[in-house]
Amino acid sequence: MAKWVKAFNDRRQNAADMRRPGPPSVSEEEVYALAELLGSNRCHTIRELARETGLAHTTVLHILRERLDMRKMDLMHVTSHPPTRDLPEAAIGQS
């Protein structure tokens, strides 16, 4: 409680810039290992990446989103010739 009072008196708006004790929750080696796996083949699920790196799937998801700035569209596998059976006739002629 005393920390909050001091922070309020110092006009601090949030605690985001405060240092925390202990090592970082994700090491640079873990981020690098995950980036290396994705560099060769981006067609992986979160759980596959977790199994291959030995990290928890939530940690892998955190690294992908926060550290590597990847979203679902970045991880989707896109073929050079998409299947046309589900596309309307007008869309098939445009590709």
N, C-alpha and C positions, 0 to 999 in steps of 0.2 A: 504494500500500500504506500509505503514511504517513497518508493521509486516513482509511482504514478503521480504523487503530489509534486515531487521535484520536477518530473517531466512536464507537468501542467504549468508549474511556475516558470519553467524555462521556455514555455510556449512550443513545446514539441507537439507536432500534429499526429504522428504515428510512431510505432516502434520498429518500422521496417529497416531503418538505418542503424539500429543498435547491434553491436557485436554480440555473438553468442559464444559460450564456452564450448570447447570440444572440437573435433574434426568436422569438416563439412559432411553433409549427409550423402553426397555423391562425389566420388573422387574423379579427377581428370582422367585417370587410367580407365575407369569404367565408361566414361563418356567416349574416350578414344576407341576402346574395344567395340562398343556398340556402333560407332561411326564406321569402323573398319568392316564390320559385318554387313552394314547397309551399303557400303561402297561397292562391293562386288555384286550384290543382288538385293534389290529393294523389295522383292516379293516374299515377305515374311509376315507372320502374325506376331502379335505382342508376346504371346506365350512361347512361341518358337525362339524368339530372341532371348527371352528370359531363361529358357532351358540352355541355350548355347552359351550364354554369358555367366550363368549361375546367379543372376540377380532376381529379385522378386519382380513379378510382372508389373506391379504398381511403380516400382523404381524405374523400370524400362520405359513405361508410359510417361513418367515425369521427365526423364532425360530427353525423350523424343520431343515432347511438347515444349519444355522450358529451356533446355540447353541447346538442342539442335533445331529448334523452331520448326518442327515438322507437324503436319496435320494429316488427317485421313487421306486427303487427295494426294499428298506426297507419297504415301505408302501404297497406293493402289497400283496394281499391275495393269498396264495398258498395252494391249497387243497392237501390232502394226495394222492388222486387218480385223476389225471388230466383227463379231457375228452379226449377220443381217436378218436373221429369222424373226427377231422381235421388233424390227424397225418398220415404220410405215413406208409404203411404196415411194412416196415423194422424197424421203430422206435417203433411200438407197441410191437413187439416181444422182444425188448431190455429192456423194463421197468419191 
